[in-house]
Amino acid sequence: MTSNVLLAVLAVVGVLLLFAPVALQSFVVSRARKAAIISEPAEAVPGGGWPVAGAFQAVGFVPVGAVRIVAPSVPEQHCLLLAAPEVASFARLWVGPDGKTGGYSLQSPLPFGTLVTGVDAVDAMTDHELLQVFPGADPQHLLDRHLDAQWFLASLGVQGLPVHPADADARFRAEWAEELEAVGRRGMGFTIGLAYRSALKLPKHKGPLAEQKGIVEHVRRLQGSAGTTPPTR
């Protein structure tokens, strides 16, 4: 997920839920579209994101860069980019200007989208994002659950794509643009839902991917859209 700034826009102005829905949608999307994404070395992240970054490195992830997000009305944020090709996964760790760590997540590219395992994502931003959320999980627990989801998808015939550390920055930018377009396309109802879930900390996809209602059928639809043949069960 690359949507921390979208959610930060909602958090900064606490009265947004009182806005007319169209004004809310316009405010969030306009601020996010004006965000500047600046590539930086991992060392530029305030405080290095420790100790969470260290915990990611302890389970095999290597820092490969960072991006700094500057948007109107939103505190500046860094996102530390990490990669672990051995488990076909990227990781992202958000860090505020004071060095305080925020949300973090793992991402694995799939033939039809992305598997995402995070601690605070409130909803999948796009239709082809498979999201599972474990609030408060440390990097080791998050990785274990991510691997569980990879095995589950493999049982359905879905194999992840290789991860190349040099692609971390470009992938972040591509997903940012895709999520921003998706939020604008899905309209005010989706934005209000994000605001509500973000304010009350109610993730929509809490728990293991394999236990989500209708997940096998959803994966089959995504496989079909990617031109692959769904497995029979």
Summary of the structure (lengths in Angstrom):
residues: 233
radius of gyration: 17.2
end to end distance: 30.9
largest distance: 51.3
contacts: 766
relative contact order: 0.17
helix: 48%
strand: 24%
